[in-house]
Amino acid sequence: MTRSSESVSIARYELQNARRESLLSQNRTASKEEETNASSNTEEKNTNALLFDHEVIKISISTELNAWISAYEADDIIVFIKYICQQHDTEIKIHNDMIQMLEDVNEINITLKITQTRLHKENRDKNVIIHYLEVASSRQSTSISEDQFSKSIKLLNSSLFEDSSQNVNNWLSRMWNKLKANKNHFSIEELKIVYIESRVSKAAIKHIASRMQDIFLNSFLEVEEVLSIMNKMYDDFNYHHTTQRQYLKLYQNKIFFHEFWMKFQRFSAELKYNNETLLDDLQHKINSDL
């Protein structure tokens, strides 16, 4: 006998082993109205009530499926499939929600790392600026303090050095002591050079005057060079002859012209040759092939 001739009650899908036997013993004479009402009540049931026979889960081959449909029709199978679909949809939704949550968390982590990196860089830059300002402030304070309170007492200027009648070693000693004792009065090398020049006059000045101007390639760069020239000119009695020998041996050959020209200018300034002699010598000494 088929399911269509059975009355369907609200207890039709109870999970009991003897469900089939109780259904067969139910009143088959119930009215269609009661059957319709019972079916309506069944459809309104929540799918979580599992209103299908769990024995249908055991079907594994088409023969069993056909036998089940012949015996009980397809109601349980249809409800079971609906339930499975709903469960599947629910699990898919839960899965997708979890994936979305993980993506949100990952995005938050990335944003947090970017923010931490930015804050770390800003903090580092801020510390660098603070350190720079502290150092600058300290240097400024130290500079002001040195200028106001720590500047050495200015020694008196020594007498001018004029010619060979004076002792050049005594004069050089006074120059070195002046530069050493009053070093905070001569903050740059140019000031030292200018000061030495101011203490040389008359015949002696000619030995350094030609190299005091920046337009010459061999201009003085350090104060030691100026004092060395003075020492050679007035302490080394053979200096003039040594310079003259070096000048006679000087030829450009394969050296760069600017190197040759610097030496030529220095020797000619110390030897005081006239321009005509210098022009003749220059023509013979330069290498016209380069």
C-alpha positions in Angstrom: 0.0 0.0 0.0 1.4 3.4 -0.9 2.0 6.5 1.2 -0.7 8.4 -0.7 -3.4 6.3 1.0 -1.9 6.9 4.5 -2.9 9.8 6.7 0.1 12.0 7.5 0.4 13.3 11.1 2.8 15.6 12.8 4.6 12.6 14.3 5.3 11.1 10.9 9.1 11.9 11.0 9.8 10.9 14.6 13.2 9.2 14.9 12.0 5.7 16.2 12.8 2.3 14.8 9.1 1.2 14.8 8.0 4.4 12.9 6.9 2.4 9.9 4.8 0.0 11.9 3.0 2.8 13.7 2.2 4.5 10.4 0.7 1.4 9.0 -1.6 1.1 12.0 -2.9 4.7 11.8 -6.5 5.4 10.8 -6.7 5.2 6.9 -10.1 6.7 6.9 -9.1 10.3 7.9 -10.6 13.0 5.8 -8.7 14.8 3.1 -9.1 18.0 5.1 -7.2 16.5 8.1 -4.6 15.2 5.6 -4.2 18.6 4.1 -3.9 20.3 7.5 -1.4 17.7 8.6 0.7 18.3 5.5 0.5 22.0 5.9 1.7 21.7 9.5 4.5 19.4 8.4 5.8 22.0 5.8 5.8 24.7 8.4 8.1 22.7 10.6 11.7 24.0 10.9 14.2 21.9 8.9 16.2 21.5 12.1 13.5 19.0 13.2 15.0 16.5 10.8 11.5 15.4 9.4 12.7 12.4 7.4 13.5 8.8 8.1 17.2 8.4 8.8 17.1 5.0 7.2 17.2 6.8 3.8 20.8 7.7 4.6 21.8 4.0 4.2 20.7 4.0 0.5 23.9 3.5 -1.5 22.9 1.9 -4.9 20.1 2.6 -7.5 18.4 -0.8 -6.7 17.9 0.2 -3.1 16.7 3.7 -4.2 14.1 2.2 -6.5 13.0 -0.2 -3.8 12.6 2.6 -1.3 10.5 4.7 -3.7 8.3 1.7 -4.6 7.7 1.0 -0.9 7.5 4.5 0.5 7.5 6.9 -2.4 10.1 9.8 -2.5 9.0 12.0 0.4 11.8 11.1 2.7 14.3 11.3 -0.1 13.1 14.8 -1.1 13.0 16.1 2.4 16.5 14.6 3.1 17.9 16.2 -0.1 16.4 19.6 0.9 17.9 19.2 4.3 21.3 18.3 2.9 21.1 21.3 0.5 20.2 23.6 3.4 22.9 22.2 5.6 25.4 22.5 2.7 24.4 26.2 2.1 24.6 26.8 5.9 28.1 25.3 6.0 29.2 27.2 2.9 28.0 30.4 4.5 29.8 29.7 7.7 32.9 28.8 5.8 32.7 32.0 3.8 32.0 34.1 6.9 35.1 32.5 8.5 37.2 33.2 5.4 36.0 36.8 5.4 36.8 37.1 9.1 40.3 35.8 8.4 40.8 38.3 5.6 39.5 41.1 7.8 42.0 40.0 10.5 44.8 39.8 8.0 43.9 43.2 6.6 43.9 44.6 10.1 47.3 43.0 10.8 48.7 44.6 7.6 47.3 48.0 8.5 48.7 47.6 12.0 52.2 46.7 10.7 52.1 49.7 8.3 51.0 52.0 11.1 53.7 50.6 13.4 56.4 51.1 10.8 55.2 54.6 10.1 55.1 55.5 13.8 58.5 53.9 14.2 60.0 56.0 11.4 58.3 59.1 12.6 59.6 58.5 16.1 63.1 57.8 14.7 63.0 61.0 12.6 61.8 62.9 15.6 64.6 61.6 17.8 67.2 62.5 15.1 65.8 66.0 14.9 65.8 66.3 18.7 69.4 65.1 18.8 70.4 67.5 16.0 68.8 70.4 17.8 70.4 69.4 21.1 73.8 69.1 19.5 73.4 72.4 17.6 72.2 74.1 20.8 75.1 72.7 22.7 77.6 73.8 20.1 76.1 77.2 20.0 76.3 77.5 23.8 79.8 76.2 23.8 80.8 78.7 21.0 79.2 81.6 22.9 80.9 80.5 26.1 84.3 80.2 24.4 83.9 83.5 22.7 82.9 85.3 25.9 84.8 83.6 28.6 87.4 81.2 27.1 89.2 83.2 24.4 92.9 83.4 25.1 94.6 86.7 26.0 95.9 88.2 22.7 99.6 88.3 22.6 101.4 91.4 21.4 102.5 91.3 17.8 106.2 90.7 17.2 108.3 93.1 15.2 108.3 93.0 11.4 110.8 90.8 9.6 112.5 92.8 6.9 115.7 91.3 5.7 118.7 89.1 6.4 120.0 91.4 9.0 117.5 89.9 11.4 117.5 86.4 13.0 114.9 84.5 11.1 114.8 81.6 13.7 113.8 84.0 16.5 111.1 85.5 14.3 109.8 82.1 13.3 109.6 81.0 16.9 107.5 84.1 17.8 105.2 83.4 14.9 104.6 79.8 15.9 104.0 80.7 19.5 101.6 83.5 18.5 99.5 81.1 16.3 99.6 78.4 19.0 98.7 80.6 22.0 96.0 82.6 20.1 94.7 79.7 18.0 91.1 80.6 18.9 91.7 84.1 17.3 92.6 82.4 14.0 89.7 80.1 13.2 90.6 79.4 9.6 93.9 78.8 7.7 93.5 82.0 5.6 93.6 84.2 8.8 96.9 82.6 9.8 98.4 83.2 6.3 97.2 86.8 6.3 98.6 87.4 9.8 102.1 86.1 8.8 102.1 88.3 5.7 101.3 91.3 7.9 104.5 90.6 9.9 106.8 90.7 6.8 107.9 93.8 5.0 110.6 95.5 2.8 113.0 93.1 1.1 111.6 90.0 2.7 108.0 90.4 1.4 109.1 89.7 -2.1 109.6 86.1 -1.3 106.0 85.4 -0.5 104.1 88.2 -2.2 103.8 86.4 -5.5 102.0 83.4 -3.9 99.6 85.4 -1.7 97.0 85.9 -4.4 94.4 83.3 -5.2 94.7 83.8 -8.9 98.0 81.9 -9.0 97.9 78.1 -9.1 100.6 77.8 -6.5 99.1 80.2 -4.0 99.6 79.4 -0.3 97.1 77.0 1.2 98.7 76.4 4.6 100.6 78.7 6.9 103.4 76.1 7.1 104.2 76.9 3.5 104.7 80.6 4.2 107.0 80.0 7.2 108.9 77.3 5.3 109.7 79.8 2.5 110.9 82.3 5.0 113.1 79.7 6.7 114.6 78.5 3.5 115.3 82.0 2.2 117.0 83.3 5.4 118.3 80.2 7.2 119.6 78.1 4.3 122.5 80.1 2.8 122.5 77.7 -0.2 118.8 78.0 -0.9 119.3 80.5 -3.8 121.7 78.2 -5.5 119.6 75.1 -4.8 116.5 76.9 -6.3 118.6 77.9 -9.3 119.7 74.3 -10.0 116.2 73.1 -9.7 115.0 75.8 -12.1 117.7 74.8 -14.7 116.7 71.2 -14.5 113.0 72.0 -14.8 111.4 70.8 -18.1 107.8 69.8 -18.8 108.7 66.5 -20.5 105.7 64.2 -19.9 104.2 65.9 -16.8 101.0 67.8 -16.9 101.3 71.5 -17.8 99.7 72.8 -14.6 102.2 70.9 -12.5 105.1 72.3 -14.6 103.6 75.8 -14.5 103.3 75.8 -10.7 107.0 74.9 -10.2 108.0 77.4 -12.9 106.1 80.2 -11.2 107.6 79.4 -7.8 111.2 79.2 -9.0 110.9 82.3 -11.2 109.4 84.3 -8.3 112.2 83.3 -6.0 115.0 83.9 -8.5 113.6 87.2 -9.7 114.4 86.7 -13.4 113.2 89.4 -15.8 110.2 88.7 -18.1 112.3 88.5 -21.2 114.5 85.7 -19.7 111.4 83.9 -18.4 109.7 83.9 -21.8 112.8 82.5 -23.5 113.2 79.8 -20.9 109.5 79.0 -21.0 109.6 78.3 -24.7 112.5 75.9 -24.3 111.1 74.2 -21.2 107.6 73.4 -22.3 106.8 70.3 -24.3 105.1 71.5 -27.5 104.1 67.9 -28.5 101.6 67.5 -25.7 
